Amino acid sequence: MREDDADRRRAAALGPDYSEALARGLLVLATFNETRRSQSLSDIARAVDLPRATVRRALLTLTALGYVAQEERRFRLTPRVLRLAAAYLTSNVISTLLQPACDRIARRLGESCTAAVLEGDEVVMIARALPDQLVPAGVGIGYRLPAYCSALGRVLLAALPDPALDAYLDRVALVAQTQHTLTDRAAVRRAIIDARAAGSCFVDQEAEYGFRSIAVPLRKFDGTVVAALNVGARLEQASVATMTGPYLRELLDEAATLSGFLI
């Protein structure tokens, strides 16, 4: 069962307090992404597995509210949706603490630094900083990554109880992102359990060719994992020893400092 299907069923258990119309509108919004910037009514209906008439009503409502724009027979998001993201980023204590932390690490190490949370079956970036010499490459706040093959994802999955972790591995298709990606479920589970034991995770070219990263969990004062912090580098910029030595120590020091503020 897909994670979004499970969410729908849990929400539907609310009975008469569950708003089907609101749920459908949010599902329609969620179909837009970097590869589906402009969609037809039929595209969206297939993506959410709902009748065209139902999707049409949701789209017309979102268009009237200014969140979606129609161009001939295709629909796209408008900048107004950024209000929703901005509301999260400015009201969430974790994200407001983590952006300065990413800035500090990127400045000190000269590498990219990212903070992320587990949202559904994917990792979502909630803070990100680049060193001055790097040009942004379309990866920023709100960008999503597969959890199973990223350092950020594995340290976040490591915080799940074993039944939840096993359910995730049973549910998710382990698609190879590169020739180095682990796709055997037992091997991925071992990598996640190793990350749990080590308190960190190093991934070498599993999520992206030529890119390696190391991540640590961010814990509240009570030990609960609420996010993860990551440093990423091109192969030619940082050796394995550098990543697992000074870069890891930098992350651990920052995580220890942040822990007292994450309440």
CYANA upper distance limits for C-alpha pairs under 8 A (distance plus 0.5 A):
  1 MET  CA      5 ASP  CA      7.02
  1 MET  CA      6 ALA  CA      7.25
  1 MET  CA    171 ARG  CA      6.57
  2 ARG  CA      6 ALA  CA      6.88
  2 ARG  CA    171 ARG  CA      6.77
  2 ARG  CA    172 VAL  CA      8.14
  3 GLU  CA      7 ASP  CA      6.74
  3 GLU  CA    120 GLY  CA      6.51
  3 GLU  CA    121 ASP  CA      7.09
  3 GLU  CA    171 ARG  CA      8.30
  4 ASP  CA      8 ARG  CA      6.73
  4 ASP  CA    120 GLY  CA      7.86
  5 ASP  CA      9 ARG  CA      6.84
  6 ALA  CA     10 ARG  CA      6.72
  7 ASP  CA     11 ALA  CA      6.61
  8 ARG  CA     12 ALA  CA      6.49
  9 ARG  CA     13 ALA  CA      6.91
 10 ARG  CA     14 LEU  CA      8.12
 11 ALA  CA     18 TYR  CA      7.12
 12 ALA  CA     18 TYR  CA      6.45
 13 ALA  CA     18 TYR  CA      8.28
 14 LEU  CA     18 TYR  CA      5.85
 19 SER  CA     23 ALA  CA      6.77
 20 GLU  CA     24 ARG  CA      6.65
 21 ALA  CA     25 GLY  CA      6.77
 21 ALA  CA     58 ALA  CA      8.06
 22 LEU  CA     26 LEU  CA      6.81
 23 ALA  CA     27 LEU  CA      6.69
 24 ARG  CA     28 VAL  CA      6.71
 24 ARG  CA     55 VAL  CA      8.08
 24 ARG  CA     58 ALA  CA      7.33
 25 GLY  CA     29 LEU  CA      6.89
 25 GLY  CA     55 VAL  CA      8.48
 25 GLY  CA     58 ALA  CA      5.69
 25 GLY  CA     59 LEU  CA      7.94
 25 GLY  CA     62 LEU  CA      7.88
 26 LEU  CA     30 ALA  CA      6.69
 27 LEU  CA     31 THR  CA      7.12
 27 LEU  CA     48 VAL  CA      7.13
 28 VAL  CA     32 PHE  CA      8.23
 28 VAL  CA     44 ILE  CA      7.22
 28 VAL  CA     48 VAL  CA      7.42
 28 VAL  CA     55 VAL  CA      7.74
 28 VAL  CA     58 ALA  CA      7.78
 28 VAL  CA     59 LEU  CA      7.98
 29 LEU  CA     77 LEU  CA      8.37
 31 THR  CA     36 ARG  CA      7.86
 31 THR  CA     44 ILE  CA      7.25
 31 THR  CA     47 ALA  CA      7.24
 31 THR  CA     48 VAL  CA      8.03
 32 PHE  CA     36 ARG  CA      5.71
 32 PHE  CA     37 ARG  CA      6.19
 32 PHE  CA     38 SER  CA      8.01
 32 PHE  CA     39 GLN  CA      8.36
 32 PHE  CA     76 ARG  CA      8.07
 32 PHE  CA     77 LEU  CA      7.89
 33 ASN  CA     37 ARG  CA      6.23
 37 ARG  CA     76 ARG  CA      6.50
 37 ARG  CA     77 LEU  CA      7.98
 38 SER  CA     74 ARG  CA      6.59
 38 SER  CA     75 PHE  CA      5.95
 38 SER  CA     76 ARG  CA      5.27
 38 SER  CA     77 LEU  CA      8.45
 39 GLN  CA     43 ASP  CA      6.31
 39 GLN  CA     44 ILE  CA      7.09
 39 GLN  CA     74 ARG  CA      5.64
 39 GLN  CA     75 PHE  CA      5.76
 39 GLN  CA     76 ARG  CA      7.14
 40 SER  CA     44 ILE  CA      6.98
 40 SER  CA     73 ARG  CA      6.50
 40 SER  CA     74 ARG  CA      4.93
 40 SER  CA     75 PHE  CA      6.63
 41 LEU  CA     45 ALA  CA      6.65
 41 LEU  CA     52 ARG  CA      7.33
 41 LEU  CA     55 VAL  CA      7.65
 41 LEU  CA     56 ARG  CA      7.30
 41 LEU  CA     73 ARG  CA      7.96
 41 LEU  CA     74 ARG  CA      7.47
 41 LEU  CA     75 PHE  CA      8.12
 42 SER  CA     46 ARG  CA      6.66
 42 SER  CA     52 ARG  CA      7.18
 43 ASP  CA     47 ALA  CA      6.78
 44 ILE  CA     48 VAL  CA      6.74
 44 ILE  CA     55 VAL  CA      7.80
 45 ALA  CA     49 ASP  CA      6.13
 45 ALA  CA     50 LEU  CA      5.80
 45 ALA  CA     51 PRO  CA      6.68
 45 ALA  CA     52 ARG  CA      6.02
 45 ALA  CA     55 VAL  CA      6.52
 46 ARG  CA     50 LEU  CA      7.43
 50 LEU  CA     54 THR  CA      7.12
 50 LEU  CA     55 VAL  CA      7.17
 51 PRO  CA     55 VAL  CA      6.92
 52 ARG  CA     56 ARG  CA      6.44
 53 ALA  CA     57 ARG  CA      6.87
 54 THR  CA     58 ALA  CA      7.00
 55 VAL  CA     59 LEU  CA      6.60
 56 ARG  CA     60 LEU  CA      6.59
 57 ARG  CA     61 THR  CA      6.67
 58 ALA  CA     62 LEU  CA      6.67
 59 LEU  CA     63 THR  CA      6.45
 59 LEU  CA     68 VAL  CA      7.65
 60 LEU  CA     64 ALA  CA      6.60
 61 THR  CA     65 LEU  CA      6.76
 62 LEU  CA     66 GLY  CA      6.69
 62 LEU  CA     67 TYR  CA      5.81
 62 LEU  CA     68 VAL  CA      6.00
 63 THR  CA     67 TYR  CA      6.30
 63 THR  CA     68 VAL  CA      5.03
 63 THR  CA     69 ALA  CA      6.10
 63 THR  CA     70 GLN  CA      7.79
 64 ALA  CA     68 VAL  CA      8.48
 66 GLY  CA     78 THR  CA      7.50
 66 GLY  CA     80 ARG  CA      7.05
 67 TYR  CA     77 LEU  CA      6.45
 67 TYR  CA     78 THR  CA      5.85
 67 TYR  CA     79 PRO  CA      7.88
 67 TYR  CA     80 ARG  CA      5.93
 67 TYR  CA     81 VAL  CA      6.10
 68 VAL  CA     75 PHE  CA      7.10
 68 VAL  CA     76 ARG  CA      6.12
 68 VAL  CA     77 LEU  CA      4.99
 68 VAL  CA     78 THR  CA      5.88
 69 ALA  CA     75 PHE  CA      6.16
 69 ALA  CA     76 ARG  CA      5.93
 69 ALA  CA     77 LEU  CA      6.64
 69 ALA  CA     78 THR  CA      6.72
 70 GLN  CA     74 ARG  CA      6.25
 70 GLN  CA     75 PHE  CA      5.02
 70 GLN  CA     76 ARG  CA      7.07
 71 GLU  CA     75 PHE  CA      6.66
 71 GLU  CA     76 ARG  CA      8.47
 77 LEU  CA     81 VAL  CA      7.56
 79 PRO  CA     83 ARG  CA      8.41
 80 ARG  CA     84 LEU  CA      8.40
 81 VAL  CA     85 ALA  CA      7.53
 82 LEU  CA     86 ALA  CA      6.38
 83 ARG  CA     87 ALA  CA      6.51
 84 LEU  CA     88 TYR  CA      7.09
 85 ALA  CA     89 LEU  CA      6.77
 86 ALA  CA     90 THR  CA      6.45
 87 ALA  CA     91 SER  CA      6.40
 88 TYR  CA     92 ASN  CA      6.18
 89 LEU  CA     95 SER  CA      6.34
 89 LEU  CA     96 THR  CA      7.24
 89 LEU  CA    126 ILE  CA      8.01
 90 THR  CA     95 SER  CA      8.14
 90 THR  CA     96 THR  CA      7.10
 91 SER  CA     96 THR  CA      8.48
 92 ASN  CA     96 THR  CA      6.98
 93 VAL  CA     97 LEU  CA      6.80
 93 VAL  CA    262 LEU  CA      8.16
 94 ILE  CA     98 LEU  CA      6.65
 94 ILE  CA    262 LEU  CA      7.10
 95 SER  CA     99 GLN  CA      6.82
 95 SER  CA    126 ILE  CA      6.49
 95 SER  CA    127 ALA  CA      6.88
 96 THR  CA    100 PRO  CA      8.02
 97 LEU  CA    101 ALA  CA      7.22
 97 LEU  CA    258 LEU  CA      8.31
 98 LEU  CA    102 CYS  CA      6.60
 98 LEU  CA    115 ALA  CA      7.10
 98 LEU  CA    127 ALA  CA      6.61
 99 GLN  CA    103 ASP  CA      6.72
 99 GLN  CA    115 ALA  CA      8.31
 99 GLN  CA    127 ALA  CA      5.42
 99 GLN  CA    128 ARG  CA      6.93
 99 GLN  CA    129 ALA  CA      7.91
100 PRO  CA    104 ARG  CA      6.70
101 ALA  CA    105 ILE  CA      6.87
101 ALA  CA    254 GLU  CA      7.70
102 CYS  CA    106 ALA  CA      6.55
102 CYS  CA    113 CYS  CA      5.72
102 CYS  CA    114 THR  CA      6.66
102 CYS  CA    115 ALA  CA      7.64
102 CYS  CA    127 ALA  CA      7.41
102 CYS  CA    128 ARG  CA      6.46
102 CYS  CA    129 ALA  CA      5.92
103 ASP  CA    107 ARG  CA      6.61
103 ASP  CA    113 CYS  CA      7.98
103 ASP  CA    128 ARG  CA      8.06
103 ASP  CA    129 ALA  CA      5.73
103 ASP  CA    130 LEU  CA      8.00
104 ARG  CA    108 ARG  CA      6.68
105 ILE  CA    109 LEU  CA      6.41
105 ILE  CA    110 GLY  CA      8.31
105 ILE  CA    111 GLU  CA      8.29
105 ILE  CA    113 CYS  CA      6.99
105 ILE  CA    250 GLU  CA      7.94
105 ILE  CA    251 LEU  CA      8.33
106 ALA  CA    110 GLY  CA      5.72
106 ALA  CA    111 GLU  CA      5.61
106 ALA  CA    112 SER  CA      5.93
106 ALA  CA    113 CYS  CA      6.06
106 ALA  CA    129 ALA  CA      6.51
106 ALA  CA    130 LEU  CA      6.25
106 ALA  CA    131 PRO  CA      5.79
107 ARG  CA    111 GLU  CA      8.07
107 ARG  CA    130 LEU  CA      8.39
107 ARG  CA    131 PRO  CA      6.30
107 ARG  CA    132 ASP  CA      8.38
109 LEU  CA    247 TYR  CA      8.02
110 GLY  CA    130 LEU  CA      8.23
110 GLY  CA    131 PRO  CA      5.54
110 GLY  CA    132 ASP  CA      8.28
111 GLU  CA    130 LEU  CA      6.88
111 GLU  CA    131 PRO  CA      6.16
111 GLU  CA    231 VAL  CA      7.20
111 GLU  CA    232 GLY  CA      6.96
111 GLU  CA    233 ALA  CA      6.58
112 SER  CA    128 ARG  CA      7.93
112 SER  CA    129 ALA  CA      6.26
112 SER  CA    130 LEU  CA      4.97
112 SER  CA    131 PRO  CA      6.72
112 SER  CA    231 VAL  CA      6.29
112 SER  CA    232 GLY  CA      6.03
112 SER  CA    233 ALA  CA      7.35
113 CYS  CA    128 ARG  CA      6.25
113 CYS  CA    129 ALA  CA      5.87
113 CYS  CA    130 LEU  CA      7.07
113 CYS  CA    229 LEU  CA      7.80
113 CYS  CA    230 ASN  CA      6.04
113 CYS  CA    231 VAL  CA      5.07
113 CYS  CA    232 GLY  CA      6.96
114 THR  CA    125 MET  CA      7.26
114 THR  CA    126 ILE  CA      8.29
114 THR  CA    127 ALA  CA      6.26
114 THR  CA    128 ARG  CA      4.86
114 THR  CA    129 ALA  CA      7.01
114 THR  CA    229 LEU  CA      6.33
114 THR  CA    230 ASN  CA      5.63
114 THR  CA    231 VAL  CA      7.01
115 ALA  CA    125 MET  CA      6.33
115 ALA  CA    126 ILE  CA      6.33
115 ALA  CA    127 ALA  CA      5.54
115 ALA  CA    128 ARG  CA      6.79
115 ALA  CA    227 ALA  CA      7.34
115 ALA  CA    228 ALA  CA      6.03
115 ALA  CA    229 LEU  CA      5.01
115 ALA  CA    230 ASN  CA      6.75
116 ALA  CA    123 VAL  CA      6.75
116 ALA  CA    124 VAL  CA      5.81
116 ALA  CA    125 MET  CA      4.70
116 ALA  CA    126 ILE  CA      5.73
116 ALA  CA    127 ALA  CA      7.36
116 ALA  CA    152 LEU  CA      7.38
116 ALA  CA    227 ALA  CA      6.12
116 ALA  CA    228 ALA  CA      5.94
116 ALA  CA    229 LEU  CA      7.23
117 VAL  CA    123 VAL  CA      6.19
117 VAL  CA    124 VAL  CA      6.02
117 VAL  CA    125 MET  CA      7.16
117 VAL  CA    126 ILE  CA      7.62
117 VAL  CA    156 LEU  CA      7.83
117 VAL  CA    226 VAL  CA      7.47
117 VAL  CA    227 ALA  CA      5.21
117 VAL  CA    228 ALA  CA      6.95
118 LEU  CA    122 GLU  CA      6.39
118 LEU  CA    123 VAL  CA      5.17
118 LEU  CA    124 VAL  CA      6.80
118 LEU  CA    147 ALA  CA      8.20
118 LEU  CA    153 GLY  CA      7.54
118 LEU  CA    156 LEU  CA      6.96
118 LEU  CA    157 LEU  CA      8.36
118 LEU  CA    227 ALA  CA      7.93
119 GLU  CA    123 VAL  CA      6.44
119 GLU  CA    124 VAL  CA      6.85
121 ASP  CA    146 PRO  CA      7.83
121 ASP  CA    147 ALA  CA      7.14
121 ASP  CA    168 TYR  CA      7.74
121 ASP  CA    172 VAL  CA      7.95
122 GLU  CA    144 ARG  CA      6.77
122 GLU  CA    145 LEU  CA      6.19
122 GLU  CA    146 PRO  CA      5.52
122 GLU  CA    147 ALA  CA      5.56
122 GLU  CA    153 GLY  CA      7.88
123 VAL  CA    144 ARG  CA      5.92
123 VAL  CA    145 LEU  CA      5.55
123 VAL  CA    146 PRO  CA      6.72
123 VAL  CA    147 ALA  CA      5.98
123 VAL  CA    152 LEU  CA      7.69
123 VAL  CA    153 GLY  CA      6.30
124 VAL  CA    141 ILE  CA      8.21
124 VAL  CA    142 GLY  CA      6.21
124 VAL  CA    143 TYR  CA      6.25
124 VAL  CA    144 ARG  CA      5.10
124 VAL  CA    145 LEU  CA      7.11
125 MET  CA    140 GLY  CA      7.46
125 MET  CA    141 ILE  CA      5.55
125 MET  CA    142 GLY  CA      5.69
125 MET  CA    143 TYR  CA      6.05
125 MET  CA    144 ARG  CA      7.03
126 ILE  CA    141 ILE  CA      5.67
126 ILE  CA    142 GLY  CA      6.68
127 ALA  CA    140 GLY  CA      8.29
127 ALA  CA    141 ILE  CA      6.25
128 ARG  CA    140 GLY  CA      6.87
128 ARG  CA    141 ILE  CA      6.92
130 LEU  CA    134 LEU  CA      6.77
130 LEU  CA    135 VAL  CA      8.43
130 LEU  CA    136 PRO  CA      8.02
136 PRO  CA    140 GLY  CA      8.49
139 VAL  CA    143 TYR  CA      6.49
145 LEU  CA    150 SER  CA      7.74
145 LEU  CA    153 GLY  CA      8.35
146 PRO  CA    150 SER  CA      7.08
146 PRO  CA    153 GLY  CA      7.55
146 PRO  CA    207 ALA  CA      8.44
147 ALA  CA    151 ALA  CA      8.45
147 ALA  CA    152 LEU  CA      7.60
147 ALA  CA    153 GLY  CA      4.30
147 ALA  CA    154 ARG  CA      6.66
147 ALA  CA    157 LEU  CA      7.90
148 TYR  CA    153 GLY  CA      6.48
148 TYR  CA    154 ARG  CA      6.49
148 TYR  CA    157 LEU  CA      8.45
148 TYR  CA    174 LEU  CA      7.77
148 TYR  CA    188 VAL  CA      7.39
149 CYS  CA    153 GLY  CA      7.49
149 CYS  CA    154 ARG  CA      7.58
149 CYS  CA    181 THR  CA      6.94
149 CYS  CA    182 LEU  CA      7.47
149 CYS  CA    188 VAL  CA      8.44
149 CYS  CA    203 VAL  CA      8.12
149 CYS  CA    206 GLU  CA      6.28
149 CYS  CA    207 ALA  CA      6.11
150 SER  CA    154 ARG  CA      6.68
150 SER  CA    203 VAL  CA      6.99
150 SER  CA    206 GLU  CA      7.47
150 SER  CA    207 ALA  CA      6.18
150 SER  CA    213 SER  CA      8.50
151 ALA  CA    155 VAL  CA      6.91
151 ALA  CA    201 CYS  CA      5.84
151 ALA  CA    202 PHE  CA      6.34
151 ALA  CA    203 VAL  CA      5.95
151 ALA  CA    213 SER  CA      6.79
151 ALA  CA    214 ILE  CA      6.25
151 ALA  CA    215 ALA  CA      5.88
151 ALA  CA    230 ASN  CA      7.87
152 LEU  CA    156 LEU  CA      6.89
152 LEU  CA    201 CYS  CA      8.19
152 LEU  CA    214 ILE  CA      8.18
152 LEU  CA    215 ALA  CA      5.98
152 LEU  CA    216 VAL  CA      7.92
152 LEU  CA    228 ALA  CA      6.32
152 LEU  CA    229 LEU  CA      7.40
152 LEU  CA    230 ASN  CA      6.80
153 GLY  CA    157 LEU  CA      6.47
154 ARG  CA    158 ALA  CA      6.41
154 ARG  CA    191 ALA  CA      8.12
154 ARG  CA    192 ILE  CA      5.81
154 ARG  CA    195 ALA  CA      7.32
154 ARG  CA    201 CYS  CA      7.33
155 VAL  CA    159 ALA  CA      7.24
155 VAL  CA    192 ILE  CA      7.38
155 VAL  CA    195 ALA  CA      6.39
155 VAL  CA    196 ARG  CA      7.17
155 VAL  CA    199 GLY  CA      8.02
155 VAL  CA    200 SER  CA      6.86
155 VAL  CA    201 CYS  CA      6.69
155 VAL  CA    215 ALA  CA      7.41
155 VAL  CA    216 VAL  CA      6.87
155 VAL  CA    217 PRO  CA      6.36
155 VAL  CA    228 ALA  CA      7.44
156 LEU  CA    160 LEU  CA      7.77
156 LEU  CA    217 PRO  CA      7.17
156 LEU  CA    225 VAL  CA      7.88
156 LEU  CA    227 ALA  CA      7.45
156 LEU  CA    228 ALA  CA      7.05
157 LEU  CA    165 LEU  CA      7.06
157 LEU  CA    192 ILE  CA      7.26
158 ALA  CA    165 LEU  CA      8.21
158 ALA  CA    192 ILE  CA      5.88
158 ALA  CA    193 ILE  CA      6.64
158 ALA  CA    195 ALA  CA      6.91
158 ALA  CA    196 ARG  CA      5.46
159 ALA  CA    196 ARG  CA      7.45
159 ALA  CA    225 VAL  CA      6.91
160 LEU  CA    164 ALA  CA      6.51
160 LEU  CA    165 LEU  CA      6.27
161 PRO  CA    165 LEU  CA      6.73
162 ASP  CA    166 ASP  CA      6.54
163 PRO  CA    167 ALA  CA      6.62
164 ALA  CA    168 TYR  CA      6.68
165 LEU  CA    169 LEU  CA      6.82
166 ASP  CA    170 ASP  CA      6.63
167 ALA  CA    171 ARG  CA      6.59
168 TYR  CA    172 VAL  CA      6.55
169 LEU  CA    173 ALA  CA      8.49
169 LEU  CA    185 ARG  CA      7.16
169 LEU  CA    189 ARG  CA      8.25
174 LEU  CA    182 LEU  CA      8.39
174 LEU  CA    183 THR  CA      5.59
174 LEU  CA    184 ASP  CA      8.05
174 LEU  CA    185 ARG  CA      8.12
175 VAL  CA    183 THR  CA      6.88
176 ALA  CA    180 HIS  CA      8.19
176 ALA  CA    181 THR  CA      5.67
176 ALA  CA    182 LEU  CA      7.54
176 ALA  CA    183 THR  CA      6.75
176 ALA  CA    206 GLU  CA      8.45
177 GLN  CA    181 THR  CA      6.51
177 GLN  CA    206 GLU  CA      7.04
177 GLN  CA    207 ALA  CA      6.08
177 GLN  CA    208 GLU  CA      7.15
178 THR  CA    205 GLN  CA      7.56
178 THR  CA    206 GLU  CA      6.35
178 THR  CA    207 ALA  CA      7.10
178 THR  CA    208 GLU  CA      6.83
178 THR  CA    209 TYR  CA      6.76
179 GLN  CA    206 GLU  CA      7.99
180 HIS  CA    204 ASP  CA      8.29
180 HIS  CA    205 GLN  CA      6.60
180 HIS  CA    206 GLU  CA      5.50
181 THR  CA    205 GLN  CA      7.85
181 THR  CA    206 GLU  CA      4.67
181 THR  CA    207 ALA  CA      7.26
182 LEU  CA    187 ALA  CA      7.19
182 LEU  CA    188 VAL  CA      6.59
182 LEU  CA    206 GLU  CA      7.63
183 THR  CA    187 ALA  CA      7.94
183 THR  CA    188 VAL  CA      7.29
184 ASP  CA    188 VAL  CA      6.70
185 ARG  CA    189 ARG  CA      6.55
186 ALA  CA    190 ARG  CA      6.69
187 ALA  CA    191 ALA  CA      6.77
188 VAL  CA    192 ILE  CA      6.79
189 ARG  CA    193 ILE  CA      6.66
190 ARG  CA    194 ASP  CA      6.49
191 ALA  CA    195 ALA  CA      6.74
192 ILE  CA    196 ARG  CA      6.81
193 ILE  CA    197 ALA  CA      6.83
194 ASP  CA    198 ALA  CA      6.56
194 ASP  CA    201 CYS  CA      8.43
195 ALA  CA    199 GLY  CA      6.18
195 ALA  CA    200 SER  CA      5.73
195 ALA  CA    201 CYS  CA      5.52
196 ARG  CA    200 SER  CA      7.62
199 GLY  CA    216 VAL  CA      6.82
199 GLY  CA    217 PRO  CA      7.50
200 SER  CA    214 ILE  CA      7.66
200 SER  CA    215 ALA  CA      6.11
200 SER  CA    216 VAL  CA      5.00
200 SER  CA    217 PRO  CA      7.42
201 CYS  CA    214 ILE  CA      6.04
201 CYS  CA    215 ALA  CA      5.84
201 CYS  CA    216 VAL  CA      7.11
202 PHE  CA    212 ARG  CA      8.06
202 PHE  CA    213 SER  CA      6.34
202 PHE  CA    214 ILE  CA      4.82
202 PHE  CA    215 ALA  CA      7.13
202 PHE  CA    243 MET  CA      8.40
202 PHE  CA    244 THR  CA      7.75
203 VAL  CA    207 ALA  CA      8.43
203 VAL  CA    212 ARG  CA      6.18
203 VAL  CA    213 SER  CA      5.93
203 VAL  CA    214 ILE  CA      6.82
204 ASP  CA    211 PHE  CA      7.13
204 ASP  CA    212 ARG  CA      4.86
204 ASP  CA    213 SER  CA      7.07
205 GLN  CA    209 TYR  CA      5.52
205 GLN  CA    210 GLY  CA      6.26
205 GLN  CA    211 PHE  CA      5.65
205 GLN  CA    212 ARG  CA      5.89
206 GLU  CA    212 ARG  CA      8.42
207 ALA  CA    211 PHE  CA      8.27
208 GLU  CA    212 ARG  CA      8.35
210 GLY  CA    234 ARG  CA      6.21
210 GLY  CA    235 LEU  CA      6.01
211 PHE  CA    232 GLY  CA      7.48
211 PHE  CA    233 ALA  CA      6.27
211 PHE  CA    234 ARG  CA      5.08
211 PHE  CA    235 LEU  CA      6.28
212 ARG  CA    232 GLY  CA      6.28
212 ARG  CA    233 ALA  CA      6.13
212 ARG  CA    234 ARG  CA      6.83
212 ARG  CA    235 LEU  CA      7.06
213 SER  CA    230 ASN  CA      7.25
213 SER  CA    231 VAL  CA      6.08
213 SER  CA    232 GLY  CA      4.66
213 SER  CA    233 ALA  CA      6.78
213 SER  CA    243 MET  CA      7.80
214 ILE  CA    230 ASN  CA      6.07
214 ILE  CA    231 VAL  CA      6.09
214 ILE  CA    232 GLY  CA      7.11
214 ILE  CA    243 MET  CA      7.08
214 ILE  CA    244 THR  CA      7.75
214 ILE  CA    247 TYR  CA      8.41
214 ILE  CA    248 LEU  CA      7.37
215 ALA  CA    228 ALA  CA      7.07
215 ALA  CA    229 LEU  CA      5.91
215 ALA  CA    230 ASN  CA      4.60
215 ALA  CA    231 VAL  CA      7.00
215 ALA  CA    248 LEU  CA      8.12
215 ALA  CA    251 LEU  CA      7.98
216 VAL  CA    228 ALA  CA      6.14
216 VAL  CA    229 LEU  CA      5.98
216 VAL  CA    230 ASN  CA      7.07
216 VAL  CA    248 LEU  CA      8.46
216 VAL  CA    251 LEU  CA      7.20
216 VAL  CA    252 LEU  CA      7.33
216 VAL  CA    255 ALA  CA      8.08
217 PRO  CA    225 VAL  CA      6.70
217 PRO  CA    226 VAL  CA      8.19
217 PRO  CA    227 ALA  CA      6.61
217 PRO  CA    228 ALA  CA      4.83
217 PRO  CA    229 LEU  CA      6.85
217 PRO  CA    255 ALA  CA      8.00
218 LEU  CA    225 VAL  CA      6.06
218 LEU  CA    226 VAL  CA      6.46
218 LEU  CA    227 ALA  CA      5.64
218 LEU  CA    228 ALA  CA      5.66
218 LEU  CA    229 LEU  CA      7.26
218 LEU  CA    255 ALA  CA      6.16
218 LEU  CA    258 LEU  CA      8.11
218 LEU  CA    259 SER  CA      7.32
219 ARG  CA    223 GLY  CA      5.61
219 ARG  CA    224 THR  CA      5.66
219 ARG  CA    225 VAL  CA      4.81
219 ARG  CA    226 VAL  CA      6.33
219 ARG  CA    227 ALA  CA      7.79
219 ARG  CA    255 ALA  CA      8.08
219 ARG  CA    259 SER  CA      6.13
219 ARG  CA    262 LEU  CA      7.73
220 LYS  CA    224 THR  CA      5.84
220 LYS  CA    225 VAL  CA      6.96
220 LYS  CA    226 VAL  CA      7.30
220 LYS  CA    259 SER  CA      5.70
220 LYS  CA    260 GLY  CA      7.47
220 LYS  CA    261 PHE  CA      8.10
220 LYS  CA    262 LEU  CA      5.31
220 LYS  CA    263 ILE  CA      6.25
221 PHE  CA    259 SER  CA      6.14
221 PHE  CA    260 GLY  CA      6.17
221 PHE  CA    261 PHE  CA      8.25
221 PHE  CA    262 LEU  CA      7.09
221 PHE  CA    263 ILE  CA      7.01
229 LEU  CA    251 LEU  CA      7.49
229 LEU  CA    255 ALA  CA      8.18
230 ASN  CA    251 LEU  CA      7.86
231 VAL  CA    247 TYR  CA      7.77
231 VAL  CA    251 LEU  CA      8.29
233 ALA  CA    237 GLN  CA      6.65
233 ALA  CA    238 ALA  CA      6.65
234 ARG  CA    238 ALA  CA      7.15
235 LEU  CA    239 SER  CA      7.13
238 ALA  CA    242 THR  CA      6.36
238 ALA  CA    243 MET  CA      6.94
239 SER  CA    243 MET  CA      6.76
240 VAL  CA    244 THR  CA      6.58
241 ALA  CA    245 GLY  CA      6.13
242 THR  CA    246 PRO  CA      6.25
242 THR  CA    247 TYR  CA      6.72
243 MET  CA    247 TYR  CA      5.46
243 MET  CA    248 LEU  CA      6.66
244 THR  CA    248 LEU  CA      5.74
244 THR  CA    249 ARG  CA      8.48
245 GLY  CA    249 ARG  CA      6.79
246 PRO  CA    250 GLU  CA      6.66
247 TYR  CA    251 LEU  CA      6.90
248 LEU  CA    252 LEU  CA      6.67
249 ARG  CA    253 ASP  CA      6.56
250 GLU  CA    254 GLU  CA      6.76
251 LEU  CA    255 ALA  CA      6.53
252 LEU  CA    256 ALA  CA      6.62
253 ASP  CA    257 THR  CA      6.81
254 GLU  CA    258 LEU  CA      6.66
255 ALA  CA    259 SER  CA      6.59
256 ALA  CA    260 GLY  CA      8.05
257 THR  CA    261 PHE  CA      8.33
258 LEU  CA    262 LEU  CA      6.88
